[in-house]
Amino acid sequence: MTRLGRLLIYKYLATRGIDSCRAVSFSKFIEERRSSYDVAFIDSENIYNDCTPFMEYMLGIFDDALHAALGNTD
């Protein structure tokens, strides 16, 4: 499913005139903040099955990785 998703995203971008994209490594940012990852994962295992802590953590990772890929240091 992941490969199909990447193919669909690439095709979508290509039809919009964006034929090359910069690769973004999320793993690097997760590994740099491994203890925070573990805490977010554990905090999401609650009686309500509320994954909000993990989702907030991952959104922060995505934001940081995308800013780094675009060359933004803000």
C-alpha positions as CSV (number, residue, x, y, z in Angstrom):
1,M,0.0,0.0,0.0
2,T,2.9,2.4,0.7
3,R,4.4,2.0,-2.7
4,L,1.0,2.6,-4.3
5,G,0.5,5.7,-2.2
6,R,3.9,7.1,-3.3
7,L,3.1,6.4,-6.9
8,L,-0.2,8.2,-6.7
9,I,1.3,11.2,-5.0
10,Y,4.1,11.3,-7.6
11,K,1.5,11.1,-10.4
12,Y,-0.6,13.8,-8.8
13,L,2.5,16.1,-8.5
14,A,3.6,15.4,-12.0
15,T,0.2,16.3,-13.4
16,R,0.6,19.7,-11.6
17,G,3.9,20.3,-13.2
18,I,6.0,19.3,-10.2
19,D,8.2,16.6,-11.6
20,S,10.8,16.4,-8.9
21,C,10.5,16.5,-5.1
22,R,13.0,16.7,-2.4
23,A,13.1,13.6,-0.2
24,V,12.2,14.1,3.4
25,S,13.6,11.7,6.1
26,F,11.3,11.5,9.1
27,S,13.3,8.7,10.6
28,K,16.3,11.1,11.3
29,F,14.1,13.5,13.3
30,I,12.3,10.7,15.2
31,E,15.7,9.1,16.1
32,E,16.9,12.5,17.4
33,R,13.9,12.8,19.6
34,R,13.6,9.1,20.5
35,S,12.7,9.6,24.2
36,S,9.9,12.0,23.2
37,Y,8.6,9.4,20.8
38,D,8.5,6.8,23.5
39,V,6.6,9.1,25.9
40,A,4.1,10.1,23.2
41,F,3.6,6.4,22.3
42,I,3.1,5.4,25.9
43,D,0.8,8.4,26.6
44,S,-1.4,7.3,23.7
45,E,-2.0,4.0,25.4
46,N,-4.7,5.2,27.7
47,I,-8.2,4.0,28.8
48,Y,-9.8,6.2,26.1
49,N,-7.6,4.9,23.2
50,D,-6.8,8.5,22.6
51,C,-3.8,8.8,20.2
52,T,-3.7,12.6,20.5
53,P,-0.3,12.7,22.2
54,F,1.3,10.5,19.5
55,M,-0.4,12.5,16.7
56,E,0.8,15.8,18.1
57,Y,4.3,14.4,18.3
58,M,4.3,13.1,14.8
59,L,2.9,16.4,13.4
60,G,5.8,18.2,15.1
61,I,8.2,15.8,13.4
62,F,6.6,16.3,10.0
63,D,6.8,20.0,10.5
64,D,10.4,20.0,11.5
65,A,11.4,17.6,8.7
66,L,9.6,19.6,6.0
67,H,11.1,22.9,7.2
68,A,14.6,21.3,7.1
69,A,13.9,19.9,3.5
70,L,12.8,23.3,2.4
71,G,15.9,25.0,4.0
72,N,13.8,26.9,6.5
73,T,15.6,27.2,9.9
74,D,12.8,29.2,11.6
